[in-house]
Amino acid sequence: MPMSTATTLATGVMICGLSVASLYANQAPEAHNPRGLQDLTPDFESKLEVAYTKQTDNVTTNCFPAQLGAVLATLHRRFGKRPVVTSGYRPRSGRSMHAKCKAADIRIPGVNPGQIARYARSLDGIGGVGTYCSTGIVHVDVGPRRDWHYCTRMKKVASLRP
C-alpha cells in the first residue's frame, strides 16, 4: 500500500471508523506528533489486509490506499465477515478508479449486496458506490462521490431447435 499520498491526521481522527490511535505502535498519536499516513506503524497494512480477502491470487490489491483499506475494514466490522475483493487494480480500465488503484469490487458471503451498498454509502470517506444486480457485486472506491445501480436483463434468445 503506497504511503506517498499522505493525509494529515490529528488526534482523535477516524478513518472510516478506525481510530487513528489504534494504528500507532504503543504510543498515542499526540505523543508521536503525526505528519500523516507515512507515520503509521509498519504493520498498519497488515491490520487492514486481514479485513478483506481476495477472490483469486490474480486480484491486485497491494496498491490500495489506506482510505480504501479502511472502508473494507469498516465493512468487515459491520457485517462480521471479510469482504471478498473480486477486482482491484486494473491498469487498462481507462478512467476508472480501478486504473488508479482506488476501487474494489466486492461481495460479502451471505450478505445482500443492497445492504452492503446502503451501508457503504453512509460512510465518511467513501467515493463511488455501485451495484451490479446481474453479478451481486458492489463497487466501492475513494474517488469523487458517485452512486449507480446497473442491471442488465438477459435477452431471451430464440431457440434454434425446430
Secondary structure, DSSP 8 states (H G I E B T S, - for coil): ---SS-----TT-EETTEEGGGGSSSS-HHHH---SGGGS-TTHHHHHHTT-EESSTTS--TT--HHHHHHHHHHHHHHSS--EEEE---TTSTTSTTTTT-EEEEE-TTS-HHHHHHHHHTSTT--EEEEETTTTEEEEESSS-EEEEE------------
